[in-house]
Amino acid sequence: MTAVTAAQAGLLACHACGLVHRAGHAAHDLDCARCGASLHFRKPDSIARSWALLVAAYVLIIPANLLPVMETGSLFGSEVDTIMSGVIFLWTSGSWPLAVIVFIASIAVPFSKLGALTYLLVSVQRRSTWAPKERTRLYRVLERVGRWSMIDIYVAAILTALVQFGGLMSIKAGPGAIAFGTVVVLTMFAAESFDPRLIWDTTEGKNGR
Ligand SMILES: [Zn+2]
């Protein structure tokens, strides 16, 4: 195969407007001729930025799961729920489809995203040449799934269930909800900072330039 990457050919595209520039191999402090955005072959400090955001997400996912995400008050007293206790409550009260949705959106998806992004970062840092196509596909899924893990899914599901049970006086978001929302946003930015072209750089290098 004689495929040449744009970077090897000294070409780089503006990340803002897409205009392709011929820059040679040492492109630093260059601005786009059309829109003025700064040009770079790969997202600058991609790995370091992704790691920083990812570590912050790892730290915050602990309070997100241990602190109450919701405090509800009724005539019969008040109750605080963590994500997991909410899932268990939904399950035991017979709303098992809601329990499954909340579990996937609030527990399975966020943890899988952190795991997948960690794997991508480690594999790129180790200059792995294994299954670049599959890893690129994993990244694409990761980006797309970001829109699915949103706190409002959880809140809406719990509220629907609670309203059905009646006798509800007050609902308040707990500190866990803030932590959870932050984890979702941090993970989205971490995935955004990661440059999937890094996956291919080691593979292309191995084939000889
Ligand atoms: Zn531009």
Boltz pocket constraint, residues with backbone or C-beta under 6 A from the ligand:
constraints:
  - pocket:
      binder: B
      contacts: [[A, 14], [A, 15], [A, 16], [A, 17], [A, 18], [A, 19], [A, 32], [A, 33], [A, 34], [A, 35], [A, 36], [A, 37]]
      max_distance: 6.0
